[in-house]
Amino acid sequence: MLPGMATLWNTVEERNRTLVRNALVLFNAGEVDAYLELYDPELVFHGLPVGLPAGAEGVRGFYQGLAAAFEDAHFEVDYIIAARSRVVVRYTFRGLHRAGFLGRAATGRQIHASGATILRLKNNRCVERWSDLDVAGAIDRAAALAVVDDTPTVSMRRFEAA
């Protein structure tokens, strides 16, 4: 069980929403190892970025890398919906991109990426997860904007009538 968790809930759904919300609070506070306690060692993860190992090892690598690469990395929760053993989270990730991540060099820019995740919980741990969060795409867009921002402005007007 995650540190600081209450042990009594009215419903399974309430318990599961609370587990996930509290885990995100831990990540946002920079407590990545405590956040990762949400995941079962035998986790099945659908949607990890290419190149990361499967399961809990890939999740650990992703979130440790995310926290290291982004200053003030945090998730803003739009909503959490629970039904039986499943929890759906809609969120926006934000952070200042200060170090390389997923093979992309630091941009020095604020990154934000919206995503959605479905978690299946069993015994207060996530045993299966589906995610749609394109941090790599957000970095690529920020890098493209940096190139545009560094391009000198050229006026298309040749002259103005007097």
Backbone torsions as a table, in degrees:
resi	resn	phi	psi	omega
1	MET	NA	143.4	-179.6
2	LEU	-67.6	146.1	179.0
3	PRO	-58.2	141.8	176.0
4	GLY	78.1	8.4	-177.4
5	MET	-80.2	137.1	171.3
6	ALA	-70.5	155.2	-177.3
7	THR	-107.0	-6.8	179.9
8	LEU	-115.7	130.3	176.8
9	TRP	-134.8	156.5	178.8
10	ASN	-76.0	-34.3	-177.5
11	THR	-140.9	162.9	174.4
12	VAL	-60.2	-41.1	-179.5
13	GLU	-61.6	-43.3	178.7
14	GLU	-62.7	-43.2	177.9
15	ARG	-59.8	-47.3	-177.1
16	ASN	-66.2	-41.6	175.8
17	ARG	-59.5	-44.1	-178.7
18	THR	-64.4	-42.4	178.2
19	LEU	-57.8	-47.8	-177.6
20	VAL	-68.9	-45.8	179.7
21	ARG	-60.0	-44.1	-179.7
22	ASN	-66.7	-34.5	176.3
23	ALA	-63.1	-42.1	178.3
24	LEU	-66.4	-35.3	175.0
25	VAL	-60.4	-41.3	178.6
26	LEU	-64.0	-45.2	177.9
27	PHE	-59.3	-46.9	-178.3
28	ASN	-62.4	-25.8	178.2
29	ALA	-85.6	3.1	178.9
30	GLY	85.0	9.3	-178.9
31	GLU	-96.5	70.9	-173.3
32	VAL	-64.8	-43.2	-179.6
33	ASP	-62.0	-39.8	177.2
34	ALA	-66.0	-39.9	176.4
35	TYR	-58.0	-43.5	-175.6
36	LEU	-67.6	-13.3	175.8
37	GLU	-63.6	-17.5	177.2
38	LEU	-63.2	-28.3	-170.8
39	TYR	-93.7	132.9	175.5
40	ASP	-70.3	144.3	178.6
41	PRO	-59.1	-24.4	-179.7
42	GLU	-98.1	23.0	-178.1
43	LEU	-51.7	138.4	169.1
44	VAL	-106.7	119.8	-176.0
45	PHE	-117.1	121.8	176.8
46	HIS	-103.6	116.5	175.6
47	GLY	113.6	13.2	174.3
48	LEU	-67.1	145.7	176.7
49	PRO	-58.6	149.2	178.9
50	VAL	-56.5	139.4	176.9
51	GLY	98.6	-14.9	177.9
52	LEU	-92.4	144.9	178.6
53	PRO	-65.9	157.9	-178.9
54	ALA	-71.8	161.1	170.8
55	GLY	71.7	-153.8	-174.3
56	ALA	-61.2	-33.7	178.9
57	GLU	-63.4	-41.9	177.7
58	GLY	-66.6	-40.2	177.6
59	VAL	-62.1	-44.9	179.0
60	ARG	-59.3	-47.7	179.4
61	GLY	-61.6	-41.6	-179.4
62	PHE	-63.3	-52.0	-174.7
63	TYR	-73.1	-33.7	174.9
64	GLN	-67.3	-40.6	176.3
65	GLY	-65.3	-40.2	178.6
66	LEU	-61.5	-47.3	-179.6
67	ALA	-65.4	-35.5	-179.5
68	ALA	-73.9	-34.2	-174.4
69	ALA	-84.2	-23.0	-174.2
70	PHE	-118.6	120.0	173.8
71	GLU	-68.2	134.0	179.7
72	ASP	56.7	41.7	177.6
73	ALA	-62.8	127.5	177.8
74	HIS	-157.1	158.1	178.1
75	PHE	-110.0	127.6	173.3
76	GLU	-99.1	118.2	-177.0
77	VAL	-83.9	125.2	174.0
78	ASP	-83.5	-46.0	174.6
79	TYR	-163.5	158.2	174.1
80	ILE	-130.7	126.1	178.3
81	ILE	-121.9	134.5	178.9
82	ALA	-123.7	141.1	173.6
83	ALA	-143.1	112.9	-176.5
84	ARG	52.9	-118.9	-174.6
85	SER	-89.1	-0.6	-176.3
86	ARG	-108.3	145.3	178.0
87	VAL	-130.2	131.2	176.7
88	VAL	-109.5	130.6	179.7
89	VAL	-124.7	127.0	172.1
90	ARG	-108.8	130.3	-170.7
91	TYR	-153.0	170.1	170.8
92	THR	-127.0	127.7	174.7
93	PHE	-89.8	138.3	177.0
94	ARG	-137.6	146.2	175.0
95	GLY	178.2	157.9	177.4
96	LEU	-89.9	118.1	-172.8
97	HIS	-78.2	99.3	-173.9
98	ARG	-106.6	-13.8	-178.1
99	ALA	-144.0	162.8	-179.6
100	GLY	-60.2	147.4	179.6
101	PHE	-155.8	134.3	179.8
102	LEU	53.0	39.2	177.8
103	GLY	77.0	10.1	179.6
104	ARG	-112.5	134.3	-179.8
105	ALA	-68.8	155.2	177.9
106	ALA	-58.8	140.0	178.7
107	THR	-103.7	-19.0	-174.8
108	GLY	71.4	14.4	-176.5
109	ARG	-112.9	155.3	173.9
110	GLN	-71.5	128.8	-179.5
111	ILE	-112.2	140.2	169.7
112	HIS	-139.9	138.1	-178.9
113	ALA	-143.7	126.9	177.1
114	SER	-85.0	147.5	-179.8
115	GLY	-153.6	172.1	176.0
116	ALA	-141.8	144.7	-178.6
117	THR	-138.0	140.8	171.3
118	ILE	-116.3	126.6	178.8
119	LEU	-117.3	139.1	171.7
120	ARG	-108.2	121.5	-175.0
121	LEU	-105.9	145.2	174.9
122	LYS	-148.0	128.5	-179.0
123	ASN	54.9	42.0	176.9
124	ASN	65.7	21.5	176.7
125	ARG	-133.4	150.7	176.0
126	CYS	-80.2	120.7	-179.9
127	VAL	-106.0	-16.5	177.9
128	GLU	-152.3	141.6	-176.4
129	ARG	-146.2	139.7	173.4
130	TRP	-119.8	131.6	-178.0
131	SER	-135.3	148.9	173.5
132	ASP	-135.5	90.2	177.9
133	LEU	-139.6	116.3	-175.7
134	ASP	-103.8	73.4	177.9
135	VAL	-66.4	-40.5	-179.6
136	ALA	-59.5	-42.7	177.6
137	GLY	-63.5	-39.1	178.3
138	ALA	-64.7	-38.5	177.2
139	ILE	-65.0	-44.4	179.6
140	ASP	-60.4	-41.5	178.7
141	ARG	-65.1	-40.9	179.2
142	ALA	-65.0	-39.2	178.5
143	ALA	-65.2	-40.2	177.8
144	ALA	-64.3	-40.4	177.7
145	LEU	-65.3	-34.1	178.6
146	ALA	-63.3	-38.9	178.2
147	VAL	-65.0	-43.8	179.1
148	VAL	-63.4	-43.8	-179.6
149	ASP	-63.5	-28.8	-178.3
150	ASP	-87.2	-5.3	179.9
151	THR	-81.5	129.2	178.7
152	PRO	-58.5	143.4	178.4
153	THR	-76.8	132.8	180.0
154	VAL	-120.2	127.6	178.6
155	SER	-83.9	139.1	178.0
156	MET	-89.6	-5.6	179.1
157	ARG	-84.0	131.8	177.7
158	ARG	-84.3	-39.7	179.8
159	PHE	-164.2	165.7	175.2
160	GLU	-117.0	144.2	178.6
161	ALA	-68.9	144.0	-177.5
162	ALA	-77.7	NA	NA
